[in-house]
Amino acid sequence: GNSVSAAEHTIALMFALARRIPQADGVMKAGGWDRNKFVGTEVAGKTLGVVGLGRIGREVARRAKGMDMK
């Protein structure tokens, strides 16, 4: 159960970084917004490096494969 939760959290953080959510949040809290700066990147077709294929690493790899990542 915890391995799946950790893998899902990892994928969620990866999405946040790919879509530049932390940077956009900071700019919005400061009162600004420039949509063109925060378009983001698709993860499909991208290569994901997983360091260690233990329980959590395998779950992350399985989910990444489901999103058409290499």
FENJOFEN-V669003 format. One record per backbone hydrogen bond with DSSP energy under -0.5 kcal/mol. CO is the residue of the C=O (numbers start at 1). NH is the residue of the N-H. If there is no record, write none. Layout:
CO,NH + CO,NH
This chain:
1,5 + 2,6 + 3,7 + 4,8 + 5,9 + 6,10 + 7,11 + 8,12 + 9,13 + 10,14 + 11,15 + 12,16 + 13,17 + 14,18 + 15,19 + 16,21 + 17,20 + 18,41 + 20,24 + 21,25 + 22,26 + 23,27 + 24,28 + 25,29 + 26,30 + 27,32 + 28,31 + 34,37 + 34,38 + 35,38 + 36,39 + 43,46 + 46,70 + 48,50 + 49,51 + 50,52 + 54,58 + 55,59 + 56,60 + 57,61 + 58,62 + 59,63 + 60,64 + 61,65 + 62,66 + 63,67 + 64,67 + 64,69 + 65,68 + 68,45
